[in-house]
Amino acid sequence: MDWWRNFLGRKDRLPPDLLFKLRSARLRRMHRNYKKFLDLVRDAVEKQGGEFVIDRRYLSTLVENACAIANELVYDANVMAVKGASRSDEKAQRARSQRYFQFDRTRANFEWILAWQPDLESPAFAIPSAEVDELEHYHQVGGIFTRMAKIRELLGISVPEGFVIPFAAFHFLLEYNGLIPLLELASSESAIYLKQFQERLREVFVPYEIASEIQGAVSLMAEKYGNSLQLIMSPVLFGEECHSSYRENCRNTSRVVTAQDVVAGYKEVLAELYGDAAIRMRLSHGLGVRCDVAVAVSRMIVPRIKGKIYTSDPEFPQKGPIRIEAFTRDARTVYEASRSFPYDIIAPKGQNTVAGLSREEVQSLCARALSIERYFKSPQEIAFLWEKEPYVTHIRPLHLKEDVGTEAIASAIARYEILYRDQGKVASPGIGSGKVHLVEGQKDLLDFPDHGILVSTHLDAGDRWVAVLPKVAGILADEGKPTGIAASLAREFHIPAIVGLTDVTRRLLSGDMVTIDAGENTVYRGIVEELLDYQVRERFNPEDEMEYYLLRFVLHRLSSGSLEWRKKVRGKESLDDVARRSLHEAVCNLAEIVIPSWFMPCPCLKNDFGYRLYLKDIGRGMTSGGKMVDIDSITSRPFKALWSGISGAPLHSPKFSAMALVAKQYCHLARKGARYIVDAYQCEETDSNYVYAYFKDSRNSQDLLDIENTLGRYGKTFRTAGGFAVYRYALSCPEADELLAMIGRALANQ
Amino acid sequence: MSEELQVLVLDDEPIVCKRLKPALEKSGYAVEIFEDAAQALKRIDEKQFDIVVTDVRMEEIDGIQVLEHVLAKSKDAKVIIITGYATVEVAREALAKGAFDFIAKPFKPNELRSAIAKAAKEIKARG
């Protein structure tokens, strides 16, 4: 701003009014840009449904555009932050650099995501399996572990407990021991260097940072399982898909019992991966000589029985029976069971317990196997170990032999009545069929059938549906959007879903049979077996495709709240975080000009409580001016929601004096003396609204606990810092209204 | 199914081919997919396709060259251009050179199906 001051001949200070006007104009521009950013994210979220054909170019354009907007926001925030300080002001300079640094760091995340590279800056060197999350850890531990974590978390299937030593540990180990140049030489497939590298890996020094974390993780497991603990180690390479058979062939396992054994085993596993056989296997699967390795360390299960489940027979895939090969030390039995509940055993007849599996155990395995097949939308080969309960140790898809011709599928589909085509919005891709179950309230969920089609008016109530989702084969709803919570849930559970069908609850009755082809935005009456078979053979599943996978990661880094309903990125900021913070800092900066200037002729809100609530319009937030304004003349949605809470509160603080900056979609309210600040952005057209509320010295008050409980109901997280901060985004407008009204009630008593 | 329309899809992004093949097959078209333009041109020389769907920007041979090649071989064939670099200039050039339609990525398969259905109608009308 120095040039402005020079230009105006006012080196010391601009008049507050002029300064305010200049900055509020910039803030309006920031709001416009933020809206553009949210639109971009919302548009990309809709593409996740799989209805659109997307490619890598789209992804890079999406990232470029989002970064360009965020960059402008950061730039504007920096300009706003200049305040009265000169450019030589060290503190201001540091703050400016910090903003750009955070933006650059976030942007760098996209580069390795789009380049499909591992995350070598993992904050941990031993990640507990129970904490592994696909979107957060895929680039740290690889796809196999994250998918196993998914079946554990979403389908409730037991997998062996343990921890993962991520790619970053391998990279750190190489750097620490100066092995990277040798690895580069070895990568040229020179046998001599490869041998040398392998030998060095066996003798390598494992840095304290890695060893101590391994020690900690092993100690935790030892506490739980005692001296009988045995561990098994298995590696995963970055780029290795769970569909590949690679892992099975190069697995190196060793029994280990102490942390020192794990460290030694870790070196052995790494060295083994640079052996001739492993490299040959890698090359045959299209992976390079050089590979980033993560190693899973899990509790060794000593099974009573072990085996494999094939959810379809690869040789005769006409939706044949489920096949279970079970082994004990001295017996092998092949079971065949029907694919529908109660999974009757077809073979071996009269020999139900040859290899120790009872009828109930076979049924239990079938139910688990089919839930995995439904989740991954293709027939699966599942390895299991039965200790006291069944554990799944790995899963991979079955590759079926036959193919269905064009003629068969096109004519088959033509025979079925189409109930809907292109009338709704695709929330989650895939094909699903089953019996319709109309859900109007919580009680309807109690008798939800296995493989049922959930039909409801709207599904924005979030968490209530989670309990039945593993049983759901498809979702149809009258209302809703692909960006809503229900859509996120459907995608999370890989359930085909079409929302916004307007009359599906009137058109369908409980018990009707339907087939949903969400990828085609079509609903058929009846079970279209041919379509289900076609999907299985064609194996086009957007969730398995790299571009859709990348889109999920990109969205997670763009705005995690728009995608992930339960968790927030830990330790890493999304671009939305950067953009929002820039906006917030700019507003605080603007408020600093206005709030001390209580004498400024701002309109005061008419009210019965004797509050002095001054309003400053910063962009179509009011329709009239004057000394006193009525609440009806306020157009700012967040302010109105906030005021509804303030005016509806049972008790009111006798002294209330505050200033609010209002825009149509925005409100920033600060009490004199800054005892609290509320900052909210709310736009009808997006579900990514946010609300901040900072209360000083109010921790644990009942009002704030109410807010916390409400957030909890929506599955929203929040942060506490200083006094208390509700810190959340990705709220729908009604959610934000409710939250703001609650905050308003809390304000009235402050 | 001798009346089946023969459709060739060419895009160097594998995901596009993989996504479009089932989508078009479900509508009753016989679909062949190619990620390599040279191989696609070879196939076009071998077999008569009613409709060719091609990306514009590809390495070595671009979509406009494919368009010219197809039309040089058969005036009756319809070429539909799909592109992630949708600009007025590209669209104008493609249409001026005889493309039947132009679709910008990302798109829904239904948009392509409508374009193909329109092309099919014209093909049938010409007999």
Interface residues (C-beta under 8 A of the other chain):
Chain A: K47 E51 F52 V53 I54 D55 R56 R57 Y58 T61 T406 E407 I409 A410 S411 I413 A414 D422 D517 G519 E520 N521 Y534 E538 F540 P542 E545 M546 E547
Chain B: M1 E4 D11 E13 I15 V16 K18 R19 L20 K21 P22 A23 E25 K26 S27 G28 Y29 A30 V31 G84 Y85 K105 P106 F107 K108 P109 N110 L112
